[in-house]
């Protein structure tokens, strides 16, 4: 993707969509496992050099949920790149 001129990629998470039912999920859906899985899939697809940005837009219901996802995202950062 960087070869196509894209310096970074942002994943908006599964906002208002339930990946388990395949139906809209209004309100503040919290699909932690699926968000983490999607982030790992994006990293695998774009490679270690791409800067990733993740924007769950306040969908996590607790500090603990947000921290869990944040800690997992730290694992996705490669030397010289970042997660924003």
C-alpha positions in Angstrom: 0.0 0.0 0.0 2.9 2.3 0.7 4.0 1.6 -2.9 0.7 3.1 -4.0 1.6 6.3 -2.2 -0.4 5.7 1.0 1.9 6.6 4.0 -0.5 5.2 6.6 -3.7 3.2 7.0 -6.6 3.9 9.5 -9.0 1.2 10.6 -12.2 2.7 11.8 -13.2 -0.6 13.7 -16.6 -2.2 13.4 -18.7 0.9 14.2 -22.4 0.3 14.4 -22.0 -3.2 12.9 -22.1 -6.5 14.7 -19.6 -8.9 13.0 -21.2 -11.9 14.7 -24.7 -11.3 13.4 -23.9 -9.4 10.3 -26.5 -6.8 11.2 -26.4 -3.1 12.3 -25.6 -2.6 16.0 -26.7 0.9 17.1 -25.4 2.7 20.1 -21.9 2.0 21.3 -21.1 -1.5 20.2 -18.1 -3.1 21.8 -16.6 -5.9 19.8 -13.1 -6.2 21.3 -12.2 -9.6 19.9 -13.2 -8.8 16.4 -11.5 -5.4 16.5 -8.2 -7.0 17.6 -8.6 -9.7 15.0 -9.2 -7.1 12.3 -6.1 -5.1 13.3 -3.9 -8.2 13.1 -5.4 -9.0 9.7 -4.6 -5.5 8.5 -1.0 -5.7 9.8 -0.6 -9.0 8.0 -2.0 -7.6 4.8 0.0 -4.3 4.7 3.3 -5.5 6.2 5.5 -4.3 9.0 6.5 -0.9 7.5 3.1 0.7 7.3 2.0 3.0 10.0 -1.4 1.9 11.4 -4.0 4.1 12.9 -7.0 2.7 14.8 -10.0 4.8 15.7 -12.7 2.9 17.6 -14.5 6.2 18.2 -15.5 5.7 21.8 -17.1 2.3 21.3 -15.5 0.6 24.3 -17.6 0.6 27.4 -15.0 0.5 30.0 -11.4 1.6 30.6 -10.4 -2.0 30.9 -11.8 -2.8 27.4 -9.9 0.2 25.9 -6.7 -0.8 27.8 -6.9 -4.4 26.6 -7.2 -3.3 23.0 -4.5 -0.8 23.4 -2.1 -3.3 24.9 -2.8 -5.7 22.0 -2.2 -2.8 19.5 1.2 -2.2 21.0 2.2 -5.6 19.8 1.4 -4.6 16.2 3.9 -1.8 16.1 7.1 -2.7 14.3 10.4 -1.1 15.0 10.4 2.3 13.2 6.6 2.3 12.8 3.8 3.2 15.2 0.2 2.7 16.1 -1.7 5.9 16.4 
